[in-house]
Amino acid sequence: MIIFWRLFLAHLLADFTLQFDVINRMKRKNVWGVVLHCLTHLVVSVALTWNYLSDTWVHLGPVPVNGWWALVIMLVSHFGIDQVRIFSIKRLHYKDGTLSFIVDQVLHVYVLFMISPLILPGESGLLAEKWTGMAAMFVLVTHVSTVLIYFIEKEFFGKNFPGFDEKYFLIFERLVLWLFFLVDGRWWVPFALAWILQIFYVRKKRLIDLSRLNVALSIFITCSLGLWARYIYYGSLWQ
C-alpha cells in the first residue's frame, strides 16, 4: 500500500500543515480559496507519488487508470467534498463541529483508498515504507490533533481555536510524549509516564489554562499514536 500511505501523508500535509489560516479563511469566502487548497493537495500528492504516476493504479471497469488520472479524480472529489461542507455550513446553517470534521476527513481518505492500488509488484504488507508511516504519525500528533481537540472542546465549552502560544505549547507537549514511545528498549515506559505526570503538573500549576478534557484527549491520542508509531518503527511494542 505504498501509494495509499503516500497519498494519506500528502493529504495530512495539505489539509493541516499547509492549510494556513489565510487559506482557510479564503475557502469560506469564495471558490478560489477552495481551488487553491485543492491545488496544494495535487502538488504535494504529485511530489510524493512521482515515480508511480505512469503506472496503472486502478481500473474503472475495463478502463485502466494511471496515477495522473487518479490524482485528477482525487482533485475533483476533494473540491466537491469541500464545497458541499462549506455550502452546508454557510447556506444550510449546518453546525461546523466534530461530526462534520470527521465525516469530511473520512470521505477524503476513502477516496484515496479507492484510487490506490492495494499491492504494487514486489510489495508486501500493509505498510511497505517506514518513513511514510512515521511522517503521517508526526502530522497526526501535531497538527491534526490540534484541530480535532479544538472541535471537541468547542462542542463542550464553546472554546475558540487556541492562540499561537497555547497551540504550539500543546504541540510540543504531545510531540515530546510521542517521541518517548520511540526510545529503544523498555525505557520508553517510565519516560512516557514521567512526561504524562509533567503534563498534569503543568495543568495543576496553571502554567497554561488547560481543561481536563484537553489533557485527557491529548494523552489518549498521543499514546495511541505513540504505540502505533513504535510498532511501525520496530515491528514490536517491546523491541
N, C-alpha and C positions, 0 to 999 in steps of 0.2 A: 504493500500500500504506500509506496514511496510518493506517488503523485498526490494522493489524498492528503497525506500528512504535510506535504509542501504547500498544497493549496490551503489547508487548515491554518498553517503558520502564516501564510500570506494574508488570509482573512483576519486573523488576530492583529497582525501588524497594521493593516489598512483600516480596520474597523475601530481600533482602540489607540494603539501607539501613535499612528499617523493621522488620526482624525482629531485635529486640533480644534479648540473652541471656536475659532473663526469659521472653520468648515462646517461644524455642527450648526452654528447659527445660520450660515448660508443655506444649508439644507432645509431649514424651517421656513426660509423666506421665499425662495424660488427654485425652479427646477435646475438651474445651472449649478447650484450647490450640490445637488444630488449627482449631477453629471460629473463634476469634479471629483466627488467622493468615489464614484464608481470607476473612474479612470485611474485613480490611485490604486484601487483593487487590481485592475487589469495590469498596470505597470509592475506591481510587486509580484503578482502571480506569474507574469511572463518571465521576470528575472529569476524566480525560484524554480521554474519548470522548463527553462530554455532548452536544455538538452533533450527534452522529451516531446517538444511541440510538434514535430513532424510525425511522431508515432500515432497509430490509431489507439484512442483511449476507450471508446465505447462504440456500439452500433445502435443506430436508430432504425430498427427493423433490419433491412438488408444493407442500409447505408452506413459505411464506416465514417466515424467522426474523429478527426485527428485533434491534437492539442489546441491548435489555433481556433478551430470551430467550437471546441468545448469551452474555451475561455470566452468566446462570443456569447454562448448560451449563458455562462456564468454572469457576464456583464449585463445582459438584458434582464435576466431573472433578478439580479441584485437591485437593479434600477426599479423594477416593478415592485419588489417586496418593500423597498424603502419608500417608494411613492405611496403605496397602499397604507403603510403605517403613518406617514405624515398626513395623508388625507383623512384617515380615521381620527387622528388627534385634532387636527385643525377644523375640519368640516363636520365631523360626526361627534366631536367632543368626547371621543373615547379616551379613557384615562391613560396617560403616559406613565405606566408603572411597571412593576416587576413582571407581571404576566406578559405585557406587550413586548418587553425587552427579551424575555426568554423565548417567546414564540418567534420573534424576529430572528434571533440567533439560531434557533433550531431549524428554521426554514432555510437560512443561508447555508448552514453546514449540511443539511440534507441535499441541497443542490450540488454541493461539492462532492458528496459521496456518490451521487448518481452519475456525474460526468467523469468520475475517476475509474481507471481500470483497477480491479481488485488486486491482481498479481501481475507484475511485469515478468518477462522472460528472465529466468535466473534468480528471481526474487523469492524469498521465503519469509514467512512470519507476518504478523500484523504491523510490525514497526521495523522496517529494514535499516533505518538510519537513526543513530542516537541523537545526532545534533538537531534534527528537526523536532524530535520529541522534547529534548531539553529546552530548546528555544521556545517552543509552544508553552511548556510549563512556566518558563520565566515570564512570558507575557501574561499568562493567566494569573500568576501570583501578584504581579504588579498592577497593570492597568485594568484587566478585565475584572479582577476582584474589587477594585476601587469603584467601578461603575455598578456592579451587582450589589455591593453592600450599600451604596448610596440609594439605589432604588428600594431596597428592603427597608432601610431606615426612614426613607421618605414615606413609605406606606404606614409605618407605625407612629412616627414623630413629626412628619411633615418637614423633615430636615432638608436644608439646601445642600447643593453639591459642595463638598469640602473645599476650603480655600487652599492656596498654594502650600502654606506651612503644614497644615493638617494632612493634606493629600500626600505629600512626599515623606512626611514623618511616618505615616502609616505604611506607605510602600516600603520604606526602609525596615520597619519592624517586621513586616511579613517576609521580606526578601532575606533578611538575616536568619530568621527561623527556618525558612525553606532551605537555605544553604547548609544549615546544620544537618539536614537529612542526607546530605551527600558526603559527610565525613566518613572516611574508611573505617572498617571495623565496627565495633559496637559503641564507640564513644558518642555517636550521634544521639543516643537516647538521653544521657544526662545533660548534654549540651542543649538539646531541644527543650527539655524540661526546665532547665535553668532560664532559658530565654523566655519561655511562657510565663514563668514566675515574675520575670522582669517586666513583662507586659502588664501583668496585674498590679505590680508595684507602681508603674507609671500612672495607671488609672487611679489607684488609691491616693497617690500624692497629687493628683490632678495637674500633673505637669502639662497635660493636654486633655481637654474635656472629651472623654470617650464614653459612650453608652455601654451598658453591659452587653447589649445585643451586638454592637460593633465589635467588641472584644471577642465575644463567643464566635461570631461569624468569621472573623479574621483568623482565629486559631484553628477552627474546624476546617475552613477552606485551605489554609496553608498546610496543615498537617496532612490532609487528604492528598494534595498535590505533591507534598514532600515525599510521601510514601510511594506515589506513582512515579515520581522522578527517580527515586532511589532504585526502584525496580527496573526502570528503563536503563539507567546507567550501569548498574551492577548485575542485573538479572536475578537479583535476590534481595530481600529486605535485610538479611543478616550477613551480608558479604563483609 
